[in-house]
Amino acid sequence: MNEKLGKCKACNGEIAKNAKSCPHCGAKVKKFPTALIVILALIVVIAIASASGNDEPKLVDGTTPTQSQTPDAGASNEKTTFKVGEIAELKDVLVKFVGFTESSGSKYNKPKDNHIFVLCEFEIANNSDDELAISSMLSFKGYCDDYTCEYSLGALLEKDDKNQLDGTVAAGKKMKGVIGYEIPKDWKELEIQFTPDFWSGRDILFVATNK
């Protein structure tokens, strides 16, 4: 049969592949829409990405994030939240909440009444094969006593010589810096949600308490 010919599903007669109807029986030729193919392909890609993002954050033993401290895949150290000083690992990215400092501001930079600046320091080690993009505004979300707390430029003005957590981390490299929030002085718990990779759909939750 000619390669440019196909079979009519209604009468089994030969028809041109680009024909809109069968010349023998008049049946309309149903074609698979290109747009539908593209949509199905996207669904497959998203499904694969979701399946590969099923890893949960794991606690890493040690005091600094290094490549040798990545836990085994079968380790039973999965956690939902991590404390100050603990190292969390998610898909070859190791993150340590180093600590936090409070500041009442400086002469020309003050928080609003009954509030305080809090600077949270993190160390991130990228042990993956890909470059990691970090944004202090997009990669981190803060909650103070269950209320959303906004990223604060005023707090970052009090960071002294510390770096801001913005930029890229090449494969095998590290980044250390601070993010800033403005929260009530009598705060009790500060939650910081860090998302290493938007497409993975997974994040790490760190919790600091004000004793």
N, C-alpha and C positions, 0 to 999 in steps of 0.2 A: 504494500500500500504506500502511496506517495506520502512523504514525511509531512507535507503541508495539509494532508487530509486527516480527518478524524471520523469518528462514528457517531451517528445520531442516537441518543439514548432512547428515543421514542420508537423509531422504526429500524434502527441499526444500519441505515443507509450511509454512504460516504458523503461527508460534507467538508467544506473548507474550514480550517481551524479558526479563521477570523470571521466566519459567517455568523450573522445574528439570528438566522432561522434556518431550518432544514428545507432544502429545495424539493425534497421528496414528499414530506408530510406536513410541512409548514410549522412544525414545533419550534418554539423559541429555544435558542441555545443558551443555557445558563452558564455563566462564567464566574470564576472565583474572583471577586473584586481585589484589586491591588491594595487598596486601603485596608481591607480586612486582613490581608497577609501581613502587612506592616504592624497592625494592631496585635495580631497573634504573636508575631516575633517579639514585640515589646513585652507582652505578657510572659513569654518564656524567659526573657532576660531578667525581668523583675522577680520571677519565681526563683530563678537560680541565685540572684543576689540575696533574696530573703533567706533561702536555704543556707547560703554560705555565711549569713549573719546571725546564726543561731547560737554562737558562742556567748557565754555569760562571763562577766568580769570575774577575775580570780585574784585572790590574795597572794602576793609574792613575799616570801621571807627575805629579810635583809634590811639594810638601812638606806641603800641607794639603788636606783633602777639601773641594772646592767643586763646585758644580753644573757649572761650565764644564769640569771635568776628567773628566766621564763619558766613557769611550771609545766609539768607534763600534761598532755591532753587529758589523761584519765585521772588527774588529781581531784581530790574531794574538797578543795578549798574555795569553792564558789561562794560569793557573798553578794548581798544586795546593797549594802552601804559600807563605806570605808571611813576610818577615823583619821585624824591628823597624825602624820608620821607613817601611815601604812601605804604600801605600794600596791596599786591595782594594775592588772594586766588584761587587756582586751584586744584580741586580734593583733598581737605582736607590738602593741603600743603600751608602754609602762608609764604609769602616772603616779607621782607621789605628792600628796598634800603636805608640803613642808611645814607650814604653820601660818598663823595670821597675827597681825599687829593692829592695834587701834590707834587712831589719831583724832585729836580734837581740831585739827587743821592748823593753819598758820595765820599770820596777821591779816592777810587779804583773802584768805580762802578758808571759810568756815562752813561746817555742815549746818543744816537748819536746826531750829530749837529742839532740844531733847534728842538729838541724833548724833551719831558719831561715824567717822570714816573707818572702814575696816579694809585692810589690804591683805589679800590671801595669796600666798606664794606657792607655786607649783613647779615641779620638775618633770619634764616629759622626755622619755627616751623612745625614739622611733626605731624599733627593731624589724620593721617590715621592709619590703623591697621597693616600696613606693614613697615618694615625697609626701609629707603630711602638712596640710595647711591648717594653721591655728589662728583663730580670731577671738579676741577677748570678748567681743560683743556677740558673736554667733556661735562659738563653740561652748560657751558657758552660760548657764542659767542659774540665778540665785533665788533662794527662798528663805526669808527670815521669819521664824516662828509660823511657818506655813503660808506666809504672805510673799508674793513676788517682790523681790528687791531689784531695783534697776542698776545696771552698770553705771558707775559714777566717775566722770572725768575729774571732778573735784577731789575725790579720793586719790586718783592717780597722780595728782599734782604733789602729793605727799609721799611719793614712793622713793624719794632720795635717789640713790645711784642704782636702784634695781631696774631691771628691764621690764617692759610691758609685754604681755603674752600675745604678741601679734607677729605673724610672719610664717615662714615655711621651715620645716625640719627635714633635712635630707635623710635618706635611708641610712641607718646606722649612726645618726647624730642625735644630739639632745638640745633641749631648750629649757631655760629657767627664767621665771619672771613672775609678775604679780598681776592680779586683777583687783579692782576696787569697787566697793559698795558703800552706800550711805544708809545706815539702819538705825533703829531706835537704840538709845543708850542702854536700856534695860533688856536687851535681847537675850534670849536663852539658847536658841539653836539656829545655826546657819547651815543650810543645805546648798551645796553647789553641784550642779549636774554638768558633767563634761561629756561632750560627744566627739570622739576622735575622728569619726568618719560619718558624714551625713547619710551616705548610701547604705551603711551597714544597719541603720535603724537601732543601734545599741548605744547605751551610754553608761557612764560610771557616776555613782552618786557618793559624794563625800559629805561628811557631817562634822561640824565643829560646834562645841558647846561652850557657853560662857559661864564659867564657874564663879 
